[in-house]
Amino acid sequence: MSSPELLLQVLRTQMRAAGVTYKMLAERISMSESSVKRMFGQQDMSLSRLAQICKAAGVPMEDVLRGAADATPQADRLTLPQEKSLLANPNLLLMAICCLGHWTLEQVLETYTLTEPECIVLLAELDRLGVIELKPMNRYRLRVSNAFRWLPDGPVQQFFREHAVDDYFSGSFDGAGETLMCLPARLSLPSALELVGRIQQLAGELSRLHQSDRRLAPQERDGFTLLVGFRSWEFAAFTALRRK
């Protein structure tokens, strides 16, 4: 769906919610009802006309624009060139991961040695790459969906496999708030898909807790990382013991 289509769809929804019909709108802007219907049907409307209709319908134009932005389809993955661009600059990859975790600029500055100007440059680059949409006051909106995943066996996944996995699993996982589980099971595909959905919910809960704990003092928080993998796999040494 194109941007004009999306805007007019949101506008129609807002008008219905306000109880404004095409006939009522036509009377308020001194047009015939058929002309109004044709204008919506052709999906060709100038910004000034959009503002006029919003005012006549009693619908805030910013609500229409925000609704269209929220309804814009978002990508579940980055492209290969986008991932390569992130890996070309370790600080950019760090900032991208922070944004995917919904960190604010203040949280990044509090945690890492990056300066505010450096962070702003990185945010601008992520905006240029299409990872985020940079907003006033250095806020941002993700341009990827909640179901975002790195490219399977792509540059970032390979980077983590080579440099992060061994470092991550070298810990003992016996500290407060730490755990490590490796649980084998035989599942149907529907059950596996159900579990993937639960894992995605867990990621959302982690993001919620991260935002909730922002009100706590820095010394009351520590850096935790959830690393989740779920795939059809069996340790090779165990596979060798399978019955023929």
N, C-alpha and C positions, 0 to 999 in steps of 0.2 A: 504494500500500500504506500503510495507516494505521500509526501508531506501535505500538499493541498487536500488530498482525500482525507487524511487523518485529521487535519484541522477542522474540516467541515463535519466530519463524523462526530468529533468531540463537541462541536458547536450545536449540532442537532440534538445530541444527548443532553446538553446543558439546557437547551430551550425546552425540551420535553419535561425535564425536571422542574423547570420554572413555570410550566403550563402555558407556554407561548406557542401558538400555532402559526403556520405559514400565513394564514389569513390575517391574524392579529399583527404579525410582523409587517405584512404588506401595508396595512393601514398606517402603521407608525412611521414607515419610511417613505410613504406616498408612492407606492408602486402597486401594480396589480399582483394578485396572488399567483397568476400563471407566470409572471416575470420572476417572482421570487423563487418559485419552484424550479424554473429553468436555470436560474443562477446557481442554485444548489446542485442541480442535476449535471450541469456542465462542469462543475468543480473548478470554476475560474472566477476568482474573487481577489480583488486588490486588497492591500493591507488597510487602506482607508475605508473601503467598503466593509471589511471585517470589523473594524473598530466601530463603524456606524451601526452595524447590525447588533453587535454586542451591547452597545449603549441602549439601543431601542428595545432589546429583549431583556435588559436588566441583568445581563450575564457579564461578569468581570472578564475582560479580555485576557488578563494574566492567567485566569483559571483555564481558559481554553488553550492557551499556549503551553501551560504547565501540563495539562491533561494530554496534549498531543505528544509532548516530550516523554512523559511517563509511559505512553502507549507505544512508543517507537520500538520496533523489534530490536533486540540486542543480540550480539554474537555470543555463542557459547565458547568460542575459541578465537585466538588471535591467528593471523596469517603467519606463514613461514618468515617473510621479511620483517614483520613486527617482532617476532621472537628473537630473530638475529640482531635486531637493533637494540633490544634490551640487553642481550649478552655482550654487546660491544662496549657497554659502560656498566660496570658493577654497581655504581651508585644509582643508575637508572633502574636496574633490576630490583635493587633494594626498595626504591620508591614505589615501583609498580606493585611489589608484594605488599607493601604497607597499604597502598590504596585498595588493593583487592581485599585486604583485611579491614577496610573502612577506618584506617587511622586518620586522625586529623593532622594538620601541619604541626600543631603544638605538640602532639604526642611524638612525632618524628624528631622534632628538635629536642625534646626532653630525653629521648632515648639514645640518639646517635650524635656523632660529632659534626654532622653537617650544619652549615650555617643557614640562616633563613634565605639569603639571596640564592645560595646553591639549591635549596629545596624548591624555590620558586622556578628556577630554570629547569629543574627536573620535571616539575609538574607541567610546565609549558611544553616540554618535549613529549610527555605522555599525552597531552592534549593533541599535539601535532600528529602523533602516531595513531590517534583514535582510541586509546585505551580509556581515557577519561574526557569529560567536558569540564574545562576549568571555569569556575564561577568567580564572581566578585569576592573580595576578602580572602582569596586563596582557598576557597572551598571548591569542591568538585563533585561531579556525578559520574559514576561508572558507565561506560559505554558497552560493558559486557554484562551478560545475564547472571542471575544467581547460580545458574548451573555451569558456570565457567570452569573449564579444565584446560590445562596446557596440552599442546598437540601431542598425541601419542607418539612416543619415541622421537619427539621434536627436539630442537636445540635446548630449550629450558629443561625438559625432562632428562635429557642426556647429561646436562650440566649438574643437576641435582644427583643423578645416579653416580656420577664420577667424583663429585666433590662433597656432597652433603650426606649421603646415606650412611657411609662408614662412620663419619663424624657423629651423626645422630645416634646410631646404634652402639657406639662405643661406651655410652653411659650405662650405669647399673640399673636405672629406672626404679630405684628404691627410695627416692626422696619423697617428701610430703607432696601429695598431689600428683605423683608420677605412677605410671603403670605401663606394662608391656604385655601384650597377649598375642599369641599366635594360635588361632583356633581353626582346625580343619573341619570340614563338613561336606556332606553330599547333598546338594540342593537341586531342585528343578530351576529352570530359567525364570519362571515367574517369581519364585522365592528369592532368587539372586537379585532380580530387579527390585523387589520390595526392600531388600536389605540396602541396596544402593540408595534408594529413596530415604531410608532412615539415616544413612551416613550423611546425606546432604542436609537433612534436618539438624544433625549434630553440628555440622559446620556452621549453620545459621545460629545455633545456640551459642557456639563459641564466639561468634561475632557480637551477639547480644550481650554476653557477659563482659567482653572486652570494652564495649561502649559503656556499660553500666558502671564498671570499676574505674572509669575516668575520674570520678569525683574523689577517689581515694588519693592519699599522698603517695608520691613516687616510691617511698621506702616501704609502702604497704603492698606493692605489686612487684611481680617478677616476670621475666620473659618465659612463656611456655609455648611450645610448638606441637600441634597435633599433626602427625604424619599418618595418613590412612591409605592403605592399599588393599584392594579386594580383587582377586582374579582367579581364574581357573588354573591351579598350579599345585604341584606336589614336589617335595624335595626329591632330587634325583636318586639319593641313596635309598629312599623309601620306595620309589617307583621300581627299583631293581628287585625289591622283595615281593612284588605283586605276583599273584598266581598267573600262570600262563593260560 
